[in-house]
């Protein structure tokens, strides 16, 4: 004999009422493809963010790990200028010898010239394999600051992309798990209070459990409620839902096309006071 009630959430069983209309399945749910596409987009963004951050950090920190050799150089001149957003910058022109070749190079630092070597001063210059000067030893602290800043920015962007990927992927998987092989039920009750703000929406409704007792049910929607699930306090609400018995549910209005993921539970006294019920 089939059961005549179902477990909606912990501590609450409701009598079974089958929806009179079409019972949607996972592959017919609107927005299913949008959810999957969004998950793939976040995965792609994560990969691109990791690759771009690694490349930028490698380029910024190359003076510290690349093949460079020290040579003696003399400062020919310095020139200071101010960028509108970058502050003071100093251009240092240096002369040095590589083998038998006399060379000059320009090193630009995001600092005022008072903190850089003065004209005619002897310094140690690091040059790359092509013989190009890259940094003045002892006056290159700004390079470590720049590479550190790029690392922190890349880490923050990667963390945000990873969080977005996890959130969308888990949400997609949860809706898929709830709606793939579970039965839809119809729930009706009196709305006793609602809480609407810029974000998720919550409401409390009185429902009749499997033994005929009136129970309070708290529904916390994961976003804006779709059309047909926008009750006011004191009105009756009829909705279709599919739930896993642990508080996760997908809601939709009867014969409606849109749905929403929600958490359902028996409200505590604190939650009722917060909702002013």
Buried (B, 14 or more C-beta within 10 A) or exposed (E): EEEEEBBBBEEBBBBBEEBEEEEBEBEEBEBBEEBBEBBBEBBEBBEEBBEEBEEBBEEBBBBEEEEBEEBEBBBBEBEEEEEEEEEBBBBBBBBBEBEEEEBEBEBEBBBBBEEBBEEEBEBBBBBBEEBEBBBBEEBBEBBEEBBEEBBEEBEEBBEBBBEBBEEBBEBBEBBBEBBEEBEBBBBBBBBBBBBEEEEBBBBBBEBBBBEEEEBBBBBBBBEBBBEBBBBEEEEEBBBBBBBBBEBBBBBBBBEBEBBBBBBBBBBEEEBBEEBEB
